[in-house]
Each structure stands twice: as C-alpha cells, then as structure tokens.
Amino acid sequence: MIVKYKNSVIEITNESDLDSAEFGQRFKKQYPTDLGHKLEYQPSSKHGIRITENGIEKCSALLLESGGATGISENSFLIKNDRIYICCSDQIYSLNLTNLSANWRNQYDVATCFGIYEFDEDFIVHGEIQVSRIDKNGETKWNFSARDIFVNPDGKKEFKIVENRIELIDWEGYKYELNGEGKILTEIKTA
C-alpha cells in the first residue's frame, strides 16, 4: 500500500515471504529487536515500511511479531502528526515518520489487532478479543470484551464507528453499541 504524506511517499508492505537472512539486508531498522526485545517464536506477521523523498529512500523498518497473523489494509495503520500507528499481530507501533524511530510498542489484544481508527483526540483499536481506546502516547483509557471474538461468520461488518459511538458484532451475533467511555448503550442478539 502506498500513501503520500507531505513530501514523502510511504510504502507499507506485507513481507510474509521474507526469510530471516533478508531482514537486515532489506530494512535499516528491525523491530522489536531494535527495542531490545527478542522474539520467542517465528514471526507470524512481517510488515515493511519504506519512506522515500524524490525517489530516494530516507528510512525503512521491518516489524516482526509472533501473535495472531495480520495483513496490511487501509485500517491496519493510520498517519497523524508525523507519526505512523500500525498494527502488527497483537501489537501496535507508533513510529516517527522522520526516521522510523519508535515512540512506543504495546500489546492491545491477546490475539490480533485488526485495525486502528481515529476517535476524537484518541484512537480505537479493533482487536479480535477486545476493543480499546488509547491515547497518542499508547496509554489505554479503556478496554471492552464481549461474549466472543469480534469476527463475524455471517459477513456482517463487526466494527464500525458512527459519530461518537462504536458498534460491534461478535461471533455469536450479539450487537453492542458503546459510548466514547466504553460503556454499553445497547446490546441485542441479531442472529
């Protein structure tokens, strides 16, 4: 996926076919290793970020995580205030766009983080097991879990932000409507 931001072109890629011998050859930074964390298992998610200006590579980073596998989609990252916030497995990274240095890396779901969305001055993280509201510094304001996972076998959209509310559907077909504080406004069985 390619995004233009200010004078830069940001390319975000799924690097699932990349083997460990190529990590350092293709990317200048590697997380979480560059943060002093060692992966205990083979990575299930490998996401590359490359920033160029005028066709010249400015910086690059490879994110490696071993929780539930994720891909790259329009909702798996967002760019705001010279930072990229990106889901990789069960983690979200905040990286500076000037050099892809890490602001923070945090786990927001025990399985997988599917997406990150702007919500007022904060963000909502759509995880498989829970939904979280976090601030720009990665601090959790609240978490919400339901009866089952926030994945839907019936093809219904399981996550949606409508004005100042969050609408969720779980695997069992229960629909939840939350306010901005993570409190349930309505809960109904849809299937």
N, C-alpha and C positions, 0 to 999 in steps of 0.2 A: 504494500500500500504506500502510495506517495502523497505527501502533504506539503504544501508550500506554506512557509511561515516567515514573515518579514523578508529578508534577503536569502533565506536558506531553503533548500529542498531536503525534506526529512523522509527517508525511506525506512519503512518498518516491515520486516520480513519474518516469515516462519522459516526457521533453519533446521527443520526436523531431520533432513538428510545429512547434516553436517556431522562428521565424526570428531572425536576429541583431539586428534592430531592437527586438525584445521582451526581449532578455536583461536589460538594466538596468532595464526598467520593471517586470518581474515578480519579480525577485530582488534582494535587497540586496547579496549578495556573489556574485562570479563567479570560479570557479577553472578553470584555473590562472592567469588574468590577474592576480588579486589577489595572487598569489605572485611576480609579476614575470616570468612565463613567457608567451610569445606562442605561439599555435597556428600551426603552419606550414600546416596544411590545414584544410578544413572539418571540423567535428566530426562523428564518426560516432556518438557517444554523448552524450546530453544528459540528465542526471539532476537533478531538482529536489528539494530538501529544504526543508520548511517546518515550523517548530515554533511551536505555539500553546499558550497557557495561558488557560483560561477563555474560549476563543473569540477571543482577541486574539493576533495574530501577534507573536511575540517576535523571531524572526530567520528568514532564508531564505538559501539559497545555490543556485547553479546550477553543476554540474560539467560541463565540456566537454572531451572528449578525442577524438583522431583515430586511435587504433589500431583494432583489431577491435571491431566494434559489440557492445555488451552491453545487456541489458534489466534490469528490476528484478524480482527474485524473492525468495523467502524466504531464499535462501542468498547473495544478492549483497551483503548487508550484515549487520552484527551490532552490537549495542549492549552496551557493557560499561563500567562505571566512568565514567559521564558522558561517554562518547565514542561516536561512531558510526564504524565502519570500513566503508567502502563501495567496491565495485568500480565502476570506470568505465573501460571499454575495457581497456587494458593496464596501468592504474594502480590503486592503492588509496590512498584518502584516509583519514586519521584526523582527525576534526573534533571540537572540544569542543561538547557539547550546550548549554552556557550561551549561546553566541553564534555558533556555527558557524565560529569561527576555526580555522585549520588548524594541527594539530600536525605533520603531515608528509604528503607525497605521494611515492609511489615506484612505479617500474615493476617488476612481478614476472613478466612474461611478455612475449615479443616480439610476441605476437598479442593474446590476450584473457584477462582474469581472469574466470572464471565464478562463483567463489564464495569466501567466506572463512568458516572454521569455527574454533571454539574447540578447542584441543588442549592439555591440561594448563594451564599458565600462558601459553601462546603461542597462535599461530594457524597454520592450514594454509591456503594459498592454492591453489585448484584453477584452474590455468591451462590454456590449450589445448595449449601446448608443454611446460610443466613444472609441477611441484608444488613449493611452497616452504614451509618452516617459518620464520615470522618472530616476533619478539617484539612487545610492545606499543608499542615505540618505532620499529617498522618495520625493525629490523635483521634481515638474513637469517641464519638459522642453518644452513640447507642448502637445496639445490635438487636435484630429481630429474627427469631427462628419460628417455624411453624410445625405442623404435624409431620410434614415430609419435605422432600427436596423441592427447590424452586426450578423444576424442569417439568414440562408438561407433555404427556404422551399423546394428547389429542390435537396437537398443533396450535393450541391457543397461545397467545402471547403471554408469557408468565411474568413479565416485568414491564411496568410502564410508569412513567412519571406524568401526572396530569395536574397542572398548576402547582399547588403546594402539597400534593398528596402522592403517595406511592401505592400503585395497585399491583398485587402479586397473586399468582395462582400456583398452588403446589401440585405435586404428583397425584394426590388423591382428588383433585378438582375443587379444593376449597379456595375461595377468592377472599383476599384480605385487602382492606384499604387502610393505609397508615397515614397519620398526620406527620408533620415535619419533625415531631419529637419521638417518632417510632411507636406511637400508641395506636391501637386498633380502633378505627372508626366504625368499620363494618366487617363482618365475617359471615360468608354464606357458602353453602355447598352448591356447586354449579353442575356437577356431573353425577 
